Amino acid sequence: MSVRMTVMTLHIIAGSLGLVTGFLALSVVKGARLHRTSGTLFVYAMLAMTLLGAIMAAVWNVVPVANIPMALLTAYLVITGLTTVRPPSAGSLRLDIGLMLVVSAVAVALFSFGVAAISSPSGKLNGMPSAPFLVFGVIALLASIGDLRMFRSGGVRAIRGTPRLARHLWRMCTALLIAAFSFFLGQAKVFPKPIRIFPLLVIPPLVVLAALLYWLWRVRIRRSFRGLVVVRAPEPV
């Protein structure tokens, strides 16, 4: 087996594990042991998937203008989603600042690529239209704004209650949503022809999107924590 096939196989395995653990974390009681375990496995699987995807894009020129920024954005989302509910460490502030700079650079890159696609005669950049660049650029921009607001409020140590849960939920769910769209729609060719139909393949990503909107509505608007096992962050030292 060639090196490229090995990397691609590992990428697919990591992505599949990420989807399984992500959907499991989405469906069980939030904050309970199974949720925390599956969520941690989801983070590790997604980091492996994004690293391998970025390697394939950079080394074998697999649409690098899209795949490298998307890999960085997805990795950023799962890391910050995890650190939001983990006890802060001595290096938390430096990590958070570094991640904010990374996602800000990703936002600039994606908007630049989107404008380049719009300006090109074909309306595409490396075969991709402007819409995906701009949509994910907006996500990266919103994430960087959220980081900036967090720092102005005192950093991750100061996050409590609803803001903390909402930050964790939307970042983890958005990362799962990106993975679901990439797998079920971006890799539709790997599915058998009888089930390779758009209405069927779009169902899993829509389930994730519906769950994201539902949990944000419950936590941010309704402020209902029924069915949640809330693990409190430690007080700053």
N, C-alpha and C positions, 0 to 999 in steps of 0.2 A: 504494500500500500504506500502511495506517495505521501510526502510530507503534507501537501495541500489537502489530500483526502483525509489524512489523519486529523488535521486541525479542523476540517469541516465536520467530521464525524463527532469530535469532541464538542464542537460548537452546538451541534444539533442535540446531543445528549444533555448538555448543560441547559440549553433552552427548554427542552422537554421537561427536565426536572424542575426548572424555574416555573413553568406553567402549572405543573401538578401541585407543587408546594404553594404557589401563589393562590390558586383556586381553593386549596385546602384552607389556607389562612383566611381567605375571604369568607368561607362558609361556616367556620366554627366560632365559638364564643370568643369575642375579642378580649385579649388580655389573659386568657386562661393558658395553661401550660402547653396544650397542643397548638394554640395560636402562636405562642412565642417560639416554640420549636420549629414549626413549619415556616414561620416568618424568617427566622434566622437562616434556615436552609435555603429559603427563597433568595435571600440577599447573596449568599455565597454562590448559588447557582447562576444568578444574574450577573454577578461580577465576573465569573468564569466565562459566561456567554459573551459579555460585552468585550472582554479582553481578547478572546479568540476572534470575535467578529472584527475588531479593530485591526488585529494582526492580518487577517485575510484581506481586508480593504487596503491596508498600507503596502503589504508585500506583493499581493497578486492583483492590485489595481481593481478591486471589486467595488466600483462606484464609491471611491473614498470621500468625495465631497458630501455624500449623504451618510454613509455608514460610520465614518469616524466621529462626526459630531453627534450622531444618534447614540453611538456606543458610550461616549463621554456623558451625554445627558442622562441616559438610563442608569449608568453606574453612579452618577451624582445623586439621582433621585433615591436609589435604594440605600446609599450610604447615609444621606441626610435623614431619610426616613427612619433608619435604625438609630442613629445617634440622637435623634430627638427624644426617644424613649429610653435611652441608656443613660446610666449615671455619668455625668461629665468627668473627664479625667484632666490631668495636668496639661495635656496638649490639645484639649478640645477647641480652644479659641483659635489656635493656629490652623487646625484642621478645617474649622468652619470658614475662616477667612480664605484659605486656599481653595476650598470648594466653591465659595462664592465667586472668586476670580475665574475659576474654570468655567462655571456655568455662564458667567457674563461673557467670556470669550466665545463660548458656544453660541450664545444668542446673537452676537455680532456676526459670527461666521455664517450662521443659518440665514439671517436677514440679507447678508451680502450675496449669498448664493441664490436666494430667492429673487433678488433684484437682477442679478446676472441672468437668471433664467427668463425673467420677463423681458429683458432687453435683447435677448438673443433672437435671431430670425425665426428659429423653430419654436420659440417659447419654452425651451427646455435646456437643462444643463446636465450634461452626461446622461441624456435620455430621460431625465426626470423633470416634470413640470414644476412651477414655482410653488404651488399650494403646499406640498409637504414641508418645504423649507420654511415657509412663512408660519404655518401652523405650529410646528415644533419650535420655531424661533420665539413665538409668543409664549409657549410653555416655559422655555428657558428664561425669558425675560421676567415672567411672573415669579419664577422660582428665585431669581436673583433679587427682585424687589422684596420678596418675602424674607430673604436672608438679611437684607439691609434693614428692614423693619425690626427683625429679631435683634440685630446688634444694637439698634437705637433703644430697644426696650430692656437691654441688659444682657443679651446673649442667651444661649440655650439654657443656662442655669436658671434664668428668670422665667422660663416658659412654664406655665401651670394650666391645669384644667382644659377648657375648651380649645384655646389656641394650640396647645401641645398635641392634643388628640387630632385636631384638624390637620395640622402640619404633617403628622405621621401618616394619616389616612390618605391624604391626597397625593403625597409623594409615592407611597408604596403602590397605590391603585393605579396611578399614572404610569409607573414603570411596568406593571403587569399589563396595562392596556397597550403600551408600546410593543411588548413582547407578543401579545395576542394578535395584534394587527400584523406584525412582522411575520408570524408563523402561519396564521390561518389565511391571510390574504397575500402577503408578500411571497410566501412559499406554497401557494396553492397548487403548483405543478407537481408537488410530491404526493398529493392526495389521489386516490383512485378516481377514475373518471366518473363513476356513478355518483360520487358525493362531491365532485369538484364543481359545485354550483354556488354562485355568489350568495343567494339568500341563506343557504345552510352554513357556509363558512363564516359569514358575518355575525352569526349568533353569539359565539363565545366572546368576541370583543365587545359586543353590545351588552352582554351580561355584566362584564367588568365595568363598563361605562355606567350602566344603571346602578350597580352597587356603589360606585364612587359617588354618584349624585345623591343616592339614598343616605349614605353614611354622613356625607357633608351636611345634608339637610337635617338629619337627626342631631348631629353634634353642634353645628354652627347656628342653626335657626331654631329648631325645636328644643335643643339643649336637653335631650333625653339620653340618659346613660343606662337605661334598663337593658339588661343582658350583657353589659360590659363589666369585665373585671378590671377595674382601674388600678394600675400600679403607680403609686405616687413617686415623683422624682425626689431625690434627697435635697434637703435645704442646702443652699450655698454655704461653704465653710468660711 
